[in-house]
Amino acid sequence: MNDRRTSLIAEAILLHLERYPGSADTLEGICLWWIDFSALGANLFSTRLALEQLEQEHRVERIMLGGRQLWRKSRETSNYTHH
């Protein structure tokens, strides 16, 4: 696991969510469309690690929709204090 890569991918995801706060997508969609995976060396595994890190920080959440797992900006974000 490359912690630096995971952090860069997490930053790219947060940047996307800042630009498009209503976004929600699958792991595959995030890896392909939200981040510059070639520049960051992202793949499904590293993108999942970044999403799980952000989920632990209450910055993103998983939802089920139509039998698919989607990731989106956490609805808790506005009530959660980051240090």
PyMOL commands that set and color helices and strands:
alter all, ss='L'
color gray80, all
select helices_A, chain A and resi 3-19+27-34+37-40+44-56+77-79
alter helices_A, ss='H'
color red, helices_A
select strands_A, chain A and resi 24-25+60-65+68-73
alter strands_A, ss='S'
color yellow, strands_A
deselect
rebuild
show_as cartoon
